[in-house]
Amino acid sequence: MKPLQSNVLIFAVKGSVLGTKVQESLLNTRANVENTYSVQKASEFISEETPCLVFIDTPSDDTKAIELCKKIKKSKEELRFNVYFLIDNNQKIEEQLEWFDLGVDEFGTRDTNSALITRRVQNILAKYLGNTKDLVPQKGIVIDRERYLVFKDGKDIFLPRKEFELLVLLASKPLKVFTREEIFKLVWGNKSIVGDRTIDVHVRKIREKIGENFIVTIKGVGYKFVG
């Protein structure tokens, strides 16, 4: 089973006020947020980013939402994420039960104050972010792979997903030299078209955040982690 990450999918119709409010409330968190009304993009995000929460704000009879939820139900065979669906206050019980059968975990109503809805979303997300105070500060680099967290000398450092995955790869086998071909395959995948410059840029950004001395360049070959 894949580990869930602190990522959020907002599947909302254009002009969704509550969808926008939820997205704004997550700006200062570690969540990677995708806001779309495309079933294809939503499905790709769920497959690639393993989100902990899918927030849906569409009409109850919306065909796109129905299609997405059918896909979500299948995905839940491997991932146990939370699906939070906004409905009108007068939604019939029978209709709600049908949505439960499609994989929805809980409902919110659109007449609820937006502050309460965003707080609910943040509470769900917090379960996956965890309590960083439980981590004992250590000298050097500490990588929490389950929660996509990096610490340097006990200080929390933010790395976007690809930077984090590249750091995890290099740190998984200290002193091993990873070739560019290995990095392409293990971080970006065989189907991705990534140039040498892309890897260099990611390494440079990681160095800027954690320090210059942890990743060594092996000219003409690749990189190794020496922390």
Buried (B, 14 or more C-beta within 10 A) or exposed (E): EEEBBBBBBBBBBEEBEBBBBBBEBBEEBBBBBBBBBEBEBBBEBBBEBBBBBBBBBBEBEBEBBBBBBEBBBEBBEEBEBBBBBBBEEEBEEEEBEBBEEBBBBEBBEBEEEBEEBBEBBBEBBEEBBBEEEEBEEEEEBBBEEEBBBBBBEEEEBEBEBBBBBBBBBBBEEEEEBBEBEBBBEBBBEEEEEBEEEBBEEBBEBBBEEBBEEBBBEEEEEBBBBEB
